[in-house]
Amino acid sequence: MDIIVSAVPVLLKGLQVTLYIFLIAILLGFIIGLVIALLRLAPLKILNWIAKAYVDAIRGTPFIVQLFFIYFGINSLQVISLNSTTAGIITVAINAGAYFAEIIRAGIQSIDKGQTEAARSIGFTGAQTMRYIVLPQAFRRMLPTITNQSIISLKDTSLLSVIGIADLTQQGQIQASATFEAFKIWLAVGVIYFIIIYLLTILANFVERRFQLR
């Protein structure tokens, strides 16, 4: 028990890094997903193709390969230099963005087209219709799926330790090696991840209920 108590402060420092990367990446990922979803629904075929190619490329390759490509591959070109944290944020954001794009696209397409036509008939532009009519309703419907994808992205951050980011998983590896108490340390790491994901689920359920009451 003493091993776990002494390791917790270090693990919590790693958790701070994990949450920092996750929060920035998930926000960027949602913005990317929204843009890509709108491009997939755009009338121009070339925009549809570009958006679809991005989604297919990300969803068709492992997260770890994307991470290595961005951190090792891009840095090897010597055109731009990315530190490990920046590379981690970019990778999580790009990966989540592809999945968010499909979630958002499905949510938008689930809204009755009659509502769009009604909005146009009273003078709303396409952008106004999307902003005030379609997206608010679509967001309510896709919130549970967005939550699930966000949880998956949070779990994916554990792979960032392979490029040297001092996140929760990396700190767990260091503590397990230093104390030779792998069982206790990884149990503590698992419990911390569980608590964070459980709290995220509770928060998402609360937000979902608030939206349903409106």
RARAJO-V471774 format. One record per pair of residues at least 12 apart in sequence whose ideal C-beta (glycine too) atoms are under 6 Angstrom apart, sorted by sequence separation. I is the first residue (numbers start at 1). J is the second residue. D is the distance in Angstrom with one decimal. If there is no record, write none. Layout:
BEGIN
i->I j->J d->D
i->I j->J d->D
END
This chain:
BEGIN
i->39 j->51 d->3.8
i->116 j->129 d->5.6
i->172 j->185 d->5.6
i->119 j->133 d->4.8
i->36 j->51 d->4.8
i->71 j->87 d->4.0
i->70 j->87 d->5.1
i->172 j->189 d->4.0
i->115 j->133 d->5.7
i->70 j->90 d->5.7
i->70 j->91 d->5.1
i->111 j->134 d->5.1
i->67 j->91 d->4.6
i->66 j->91 d->5.4
i->108 j->134 d->5.8
i->111 j->137 d->5.4
i->111 j->138 d->5.7
i->66 j->95 d->6.0
i->108 j->138 d->4.9
i->107 j->138 d->3.6
i->110 j->141 d->5.8
i->63 j->95 d->5.6
i->107 j->141 d->5.2
i->107 j->142 d->3.6
i->58 j->95 d->5.9
i->59 j->98 d->5.5
i->103 j->142 d->5.1
i->58 j->98 d->3.5
i->103 j->145 d->4.9
i->55 j->98 d->4.8
i->103 j->146 d->5.9
i->55 j->101 d->5.6
i->151 j->197 d->5.5
i->99 j->149 d->5.0
i->96 j->153 d->4.5
i->147 j->204 d->3.9
i->92 j->153 d->5.7
i->25 j->89 d->4.8
i->29 j->93 d->4.4
i->33 j->97 d->4.6
i->37 j->101 d->4.6
i->24 j->89 d->5.4
i->28 j->93 d->3.8
i->32 j->97 d->3.1
i->36 j->101 d->3.8
i->40 j->105 d->5.3
i->143 j->208 d->5.1
i->21 j->88 d->5.4
i->25 j->92 d->3.6
i->29 j->96 d->3.2
i->33 j->100 d->2.6
i->37 j->104 d->3.8
i->21 j->89 d->5.4
i->25 j->93 d->4.4
i->29 j->97 d->4.4
i->33 j->101 d->4.3
i->37 j->105 d->4.3
i->30 j->100 d->5.5
i->34 j->104 d->5.7
i->29 j->100 d->5.7
i->33 j->104 d->5.5
i->140 j->211 d->4.9
i->88 j->160 d->4.3
i->88 j->165 d->5.3
i->84 j->163 d->4.8
i->84 j->164 d->5.1
i->84 j->165 d->5.0
i->71 j->163 d->4.9
i->63 j->156 d->5.3
i->64 j->159 d->5.6
i->26 j->150 d->5.5
i->26 j->153 d->5.9
i->22 j->154 d->5.2
i->22 j->157 d->5.5
i->21 j->157 d->5.7
i->18 j->157 d->5.3
i->17 j->166 d->5.6
i->18 j->167 d->4.4
i->17 j->167 d->4.7
i->18 j->168 d->4.6
i->14 j->167 d->5.2
i->15 j->168 d->4.8
i->14 j->168 d->4.0
i->14 j->171 d->3.3
i->11 j->171 d->5.4
i->10 j->171 d->5.3
i->7 j->175 d->4.6
i->3 j->179 d->5.4
i->15 j->192 d->6.0
i->3 j->181 d->4.7
i->7 j->185 d->5.8
i->4 j->184 d->5.3
i->3 j->184 d->5.2
i->4 j->188 d->5.0
END
